[in-house]
Amino acid sequence: MGYTLEQGDQWALAEDLQVLLFDEDLRFFNDVFREEAEFRPNITVVALSQLTVRHCPPGTRGVLMEELIQLKKTMSKSVRDYSREFRTLLRMIPFLEHGENEAVPEADVVRMYRMGMPINWQVEFHRISRGWDLPSMEDQFELIERNEKESELLRGNRNRSKQQQPQQRSNAKKGNDQRPKNDNQGRANKYCGYCKRNKHNNSECFRDPSSPAYPPHNSGGQQSHRQHQQAQAFNGNRRANNSMAAMQEQMEEMAAMMRTLKKRQDDDYAATQFYETPRHHSMASMDDMAAMTIEGAPRM
């Protein structure tokens, strides 16, 4: 809202200020306003100036300038917030009294604003140009801030990808070394990562040089392995002997069957001969008897 020196605007400004003031400041403002209201058209400005004198004694300009110099842009503070705080302090100076309300030179404003920025930002800003006013400086530093955030985001993505690669390789290695499934429940918990076989683990593997069961480290392991081989050979021989015995038994059974069959065939043949031989012999006897009868008959 714009205020003029007219009485209505002055009273409206006074009412707005009374809403913002409290306690002693409000009483002081009202006292000045009532005393000077009939004599000054700009009574509200006069009352506000008296209030400023009360709160801003001589030397306030130096305090404000020191605050401008000490103001810094931090990591948690954006460029826009830093600019807002800087301009707030700068706007207080024209309202000072006691001859301390002179405007700050533009060169000093630019220098104090730039010195509050990070060193690397100042170097980047100085590389681009050396002559700036306050509004253009604010825009340029906001651009630098935006570029740095984008660079940090890219670096963070690359770092996350680098951290994920070893983890992925580790997971792949774990997947390769993962114990395969085994239907043999008695040896399901044993798997050798050296020779990739079941039924024994790394500490029992005689092929692994770092295993206690490796022959140079454990002669007992070598002896047990030799005994195991001998036992396997003995079992193989026993199985072979059993096979030979079974084969011989089968051959004997077959020979007995052959003898029985041959005997049966001989019996059948003998029976056949028995029934065929008498017939031939009877006929031969009858012929002989007839011949003998003819020969023995008296001759006529």
Secondary structure, DSSP 4 states (H G I P E B T S, - for coil): ----SSHHHHHHHHHHHHHH--HHHHHHHHHHHHHHTTT-TTHHHHHHHHHHHHHS-TTHHHHHHHHHHH----TTS-HHHHHHHHHHHHHHGGG--TT--PPPPHHHHHHHHHHTS-HHHHHHHHHH-S---HHHHHHHHHHHHHHHHHHHHHHHHHHHHHHHHHHHHHHHHHHHHSPPP-S-GGGTT-EETTTTEESS-GGG-SS-TTSTTSTTT-HHHHHHHHHHHHHHHHHHHHHHHHHHHHHHHHHHHHHHHHHHHHHHHHHHHHHHHHHHHHHHHHHHHHHHHHHHHHHHSPP-
